[in-house]
Amino acid sequence: MLLHLDVSAMMGYTGALYKSIFGSGWGVGLAFVVLLLWVLVPLLASRKVFQTRDL
């Protein structure tokens, strides 16, 4: 949303980097994959820990 309002220009170098990376389709796909990993890695790790735990 911030990229479409051109508010990223007011954020300096960080905003310019953000816009150059996430402003394209490739960047959106990369962000989606990273967020998917952010959810799946802890979920799968906790599942493994809880399955091997003694009751």
N, CA, C and O atoms as a GROMACS GRO file, in nm:
protein
  220
    1MET      N    1   0.083  -0.119   0.000
    1MET     CA    2   0.000   0.000   0.000
    1MET      C    3   0.088   0.125   0.000
    1MET      O    4   0.059   0.221  -0.071
    2LEU      N    5   0.193   0.122   0.080
    2LEU     CA    6   0.282   0.238   0.085
    2LEU      C    7   0.351   0.263  -0.048
    2LEU      O    8   0.380   0.378  -0.081
    3LEU      N    9   0.378   0.158  -0.124
    3LEU     CA   10   0.445   0.176  -0.252
    3LEU      C   11   0.357   0.248  -0.352
    3LEU      O   12   0.407   0.324  -0.436
    4HIS      N   13   0.228   0.226  -0.345
    4HIS     CA   14   0.136   0.289  -0.440
    4HIS      C   15   0.109   0.435  -0.405
    4HIS      O   16   0.074   0.514  -0.492
    5LEU      N   17   0.124   0.471  -0.279
    5LEU     CA   18   0.100   0.609  -0.239
    5LEU      C   19   0.226   0.695  -0.252
    5LEU      O   20   0.220   0.816  -0.230
    6ASP      N   21   0.338   0.634  -0.288
    6ASP     CA   22   0.467   0.700  -0.304
    6ASP      C   23   0.515   0.763  -0.173
    6ASP      O   24   0.589   0.861  -0.174
    7VAL      N   25   0.474   0.705  -0.062
    7VAL     CA   26   0.523   0.747   0.069
    7VAL      C   27   0.664   0.692   0.090
    7VAL      O   28   0.739   0.744   0.173
    8SER      N   29   0.700   0.588   0.016
    8SER     CA   30   0.832   0.529   0.030
    8SER      C   31   0.943   0.628  -0.005
    8SER      O   32   1.055   0.615   0.044
    9ALA      N   33   0.912   0.727  -0.088
    9ALA     CA   34   1.012   0.829  -0.122
    9ALA      C   35   1.046   0.915  -0.002
    9ALA      O   36   1.156   0.970   0.006
   10MET      N   37   0.956   0.927   0.091
   10MET     CA   38   0.979   1.008   0.211
   10MET      C   39   1.058   0.931   0.318
   10MET      O   40   1.100   0.990   0.418
   11MET      N   41   1.078   0.801   0.298
   11MET     CA   42   1.148   0.721   0.398
   11MET      C   43   1.298   0.711   0.371
   11MET      O   44   1.366   0.636   0.440
   12GLY      N   45   1.350   0.783   0.276
   12GLY     CA   46   1.493   0.787   0.251
   12GLY      C   47   1.544   0.662   0.182
   12GLY      O   48   1.475   0.601   0.100
   13TYR      N   49   1.668   0.625   0.215
   13TYR     CA   50   1.733   0.511   0.150
   13TYR      C   51   1.661   0.381   0.176
   13TYR      O   52   1.652   0.295   0.088
   14THR      N   53   1.610   0.364   0.297
   14THR     CA   54   1.539   0.242   0.330
   14THR      C   55   1.414   0.228   0.244
   14THR      O   56   1.384   0.120   0.195
   15GLY      N   57   1.341   0.335   0.227
   15GLY     CA   58   1.222   0.333   0.142
   15GLY      C   59   1.255   0.305  -0.003
   15GLY      O   60   1.181   0.234  -0.072
   16ALA      N   61   1.366   0.361  -0.050
   16ALA     CA   62   1.408   0.337  -0.188
   16ALA      C   63   1.446   0.190  -0.208
   16ALA      O   64   1.413   0.130  -0.310
   17LEU      N   65   1.516   0.132  -0.110
   17LEU     CA   66   1.552  -0.009  -0.118
   17LEU      C   67   1.428  -0.096  -0.112
   17LEU      O   68   1.415  -0.192  -0.189
   18TYR      N   69   1.338  -0.063  -0.022
   18TYR     CA   70   1.212  -0.136  -0.009
   18TYR      C   71   1.134  -0.133  -0.140
   18TYR      O   72   1.081  -0.234  -0.184
   19LYS      N   73   1.128  -0.016  -0.201
   19LYS     CA   74   1.054  -0.002  -0.326
   19LYS      C   75   1.120  -0.078  -0.440
   19LYS      O   76   1.052  -0.136  -0.524
   20SER      N   77   1.254  -0.078  -0.443
   20SER     CA   78   1.322  -0.148  -0.552
   20SER      C   79   1.311  -0.299  -0.538
   20SER      O   80   1.306  -0.370  -0.639
   21ILE      N   81   1.306  -0.349  -0.415
   21ILE     CA   82   1.298  -0.495  -0.395
   21ILE      C   83   1.154  -0.544  -0.407
   21ILE      O   84   1.126  -0.636  -0.483
   22PHE      N   85   1.063  -0.482  -0.332
   22PHE     CA   86   0.926  -0.532  -0.324
   22PHE      C   87   0.831  -0.465  -0.422
   22PHE      O   88   0.711  -0.493  -0.418
   23GLY      N   89   0.880  -0.380  -0.508
   23GLY     CA   90   0.794  -0.311  -0.603
   23GLY      C   91   0.765  -0.390  -0.728
   23GLY      O   92   0.685  -0.348  -0.811
   24SER      N   93   0.829  -0.504  -0.744
   24SER     CA   94   0.807  -0.584  -0.864
   24SER      C   95   0.738  -0.715  -0.828
   24SER      O   96   0.721  -0.748  -0.710
   25GLY      N   97   0.699  -0.789  -0.929
   25GLY     CA   98   0.636  -0.919  -0.907
   25GLY      C   99   0.730  -1.017  -0.840
   25GLY      O  100   0.688  -1.097  -0.757
   26TRP      N  101   0.858  -1.010  -0.876
   26TRP     CA  102   0.959  -1.097  -0.816
   26TRP      C  103   0.970  -1.070  -0.666
   26TRP      O  104   0.981  -1.164  -0.587
   27GLY      N  105   0.966  -0.944  -0.626
   27GLY     CA  106   0.976  -0.908  -0.485
   27GLY      C  107   0.854  -0.953  -0.406
   27GLY      O  108   0.866  -0.995  -0.291
   28VAL      N  109   0.737  -0.945  -0.466
   28VAL     CA  110   0.615  -0.990  -0.400
   28VAL      C  111   0.620  -1.141  -0.379
   28VAL      O  112   0.582  -1.191  -0.274
   29GLY      N  113   0.668  -1.213  -0.479
   29GLY     CA  114   0.683  -1.358  -0.467
   29GLY      C  115   0.785  -1.395  -0.359
   29GLY      O  116   0.763  -1.489  -0.283
   30LEU      N  117   0.896  -1.322  -0.354
   30LEU     CA  118   0.997  -1.345  -0.252
   30LEU      C  119   0.940  -1.320  -0.113
   30LEU      O  120   0.965  -1.399  -0.021
   31ALA      N  121   0.866  -1.212  -0.097
   31ALA     CA  122   0.805  -1.181   0.032
   31ALA      C  123   0.705  -1.290   0.072
   31ALA      O  124   0.697  -1.326   0.189
   32PHE      N  125   0.630  -1.341  -0.023
   32PHE     CA  126   0.534  -1.446   0.006
   32PHE      C  127   0.604  -1.573   0.053
   32PHE      O  128   0.560  -1.637   0.149
   33VAL      N  129   0.712  -1.610  -0.014
   33VAL     CA  130   0.787  -1.730   0.025
   33VAL      C  131   0.847  -1.714   0.164
   33VAL      O  132   0.843  -1.807   0.245
   34VAL      N  133   0.903  -1.598   0.193
   34VAL     CA  134   0.962  -1.574   0.325
   34VAL      C  135   0.855  -1.580   0.434
   34VAL      O  136   0.879  -1.638   0.539
   35LEU      N  137   0.740  -1.521   0.410
   35LEU     CA  138   0.633  -1.526   0.509
   35LEU      C  139   0.579  -1.667   0.526
   35LEU      O  140   0.541  -1.706   0.637
   36LEU      N  141   0.575  -1.743   0.419
   36LEU     CA  142   0.532  -1.882   0.428
   36LEU      C  143   0.630  -1.963   0.512
   36LEU      O  144   0.589  -2.045   0.594
   37LEU      N  145   0.759  -1.941   0.492
   37LEU     CA  146   0.860  -2.009   0.574
   37LEU      C  147   0.852  -1.964   0.719
   37LEU      O  148   0.875  -2.045   0.809
   38TRP      N  149   0.820  -1.837   0.742
   38TRP     CA  150   0.807  -1.782   0.876
   38TRP      C  151   0.701  -1.858   0.956
   38TRP      O  152   0.712  -1.871   1.078
   39VAL      N  153   0.600  -1.906   0.887
   39VAL     CA  154   0.492  -1.980   0.953
   39VAL      C  155   0.522  -2.129   0.958
   39VAL      O  156   0.503  -2.193   1.062
   40LEU      N  157   0.570  -2.185   0.848
   40LEU     CA  158   0.585  -2.330   0.839
   40LEU      C  159   0.700  -2.387   0.921
   40LEU      O  160   0.686  -2.495   0.979
   41VAL      N  161   0.812  -2.317   0.928
   41VAL     CA  162   0.927  -2.371   1.002
   41VAL      C  163   0.895  -2.390   1.150
   41VAL      O  164   0.918  -2.499   1.202
   42PRO      N  165   0.843  -2.289   1.222
   42PRO     CA  166   0.809  -2.313   1.362
   42PRO      C  167   0.696  -2.414   1.380
   42PRO      O  168   0.695  -2.491   1.476
   43LEU      N  169   0.601  -2.416   1.287
   43LEU     CA  170   0.490  -2.510   1.297
   43LEU      C  171   0.539  -2.654   1.285
   43LEU      O  172   0.501  -2.740   1.365
   44LEU      N  173   0.623  -2.680   1.187
   44LEU     CA  174   0.674  -2.816   1.168
   44LEU      C  175   0.771  -2.855   1.279
   44LEU      O  176   0.773  -2.971   1.321
   45ALA      N  177   0.851  -2.762   1.327
   45ALA     CA  178   0.943  -2.791   1.437
   45ALA      C  179   0.866  -2.823   1.564
   45ALA      O  180   0.901  -2.918   1.635
   46SER      N  181   0.763  -2.747   1.594
   46SER     CA  182   0.684  -2.773   1.714
   46SER      C  183   0.608  -2.904   1.703
   46SER      O  184   0.591  -2.976   1.801
   47ARG      N  185   0.561  -2.935   1.583
   47ARG     CA  186   0.491  -3.062   1.562
   47ARG      C  187   0.583  -3.180   1.591
   47ARG      O  188   0.542  -3.278   1.653
   48LYS      N  189   0.706  -3.170   1.546
   48LYS     CA  190   0.803  -3.277   1.569
   48LYS      C  191   0.834  -3.291   1.717
   48LYS      O  192   0.842  -3.403   1.769
   49VAL      N  193   0.851  -3.179   1.787
   49VAL     CA  194   0.880  -3.182   1.930
   49VAL      C  195   0.764  -3.243   2.007
   49VAL      O  196   0.785  -3.327   2.095
   50PHE      N  197   0.644  -3.201   1.977
   50PHE     CA  198   0.527  -3.249   2.051
   50PHE      C  199   0.493  -3.396   2.022
   50PHE      O  200   0.438  -3.464   2.108
   51GLN      N  201   0.526  -3.445   1.903
   51GLN     CA  202   0.501  -3.584   1.871
   51GLN      C  203   0.600  -3.677   1.941
   51GLN      O  204   0.564  -3.790   1.975
   52THR      N  205   0.722  -3.632   1.963
   52THR     CA  206   0.823  -3.716   2.026
   52THR      C  207   0.823  -3.704   2.177
   52THR      O  208   0.899  -3.774   2.245
   53ARG      N  209   0.741  -3.619   2.230
   53ARG     CA  210   0.735  -3.596   2.375
   53ARG      C  211   0.660  -3.709   2.444
   53ARG      O  212   0.558  -3.755   2.394
   54ASP      N  213   0.710  -3.754   2.560
   54ASP     CA  214   0.643  -3.857   2.639
   54ASP      C  215   0.523  -3.799   2.710
   54ASP      O  216   0.524  -3.684   2.754
   55LEU      N  217   0.419  -3.879   2.722
   55LEU     CA  218   0.298  -3.834   2.792
   55LEU      C  219   0.296  -3.880   2.934
   55LEU      O  220   0.201  -3.850   3.006
   0.00000   0.00000   0.00000
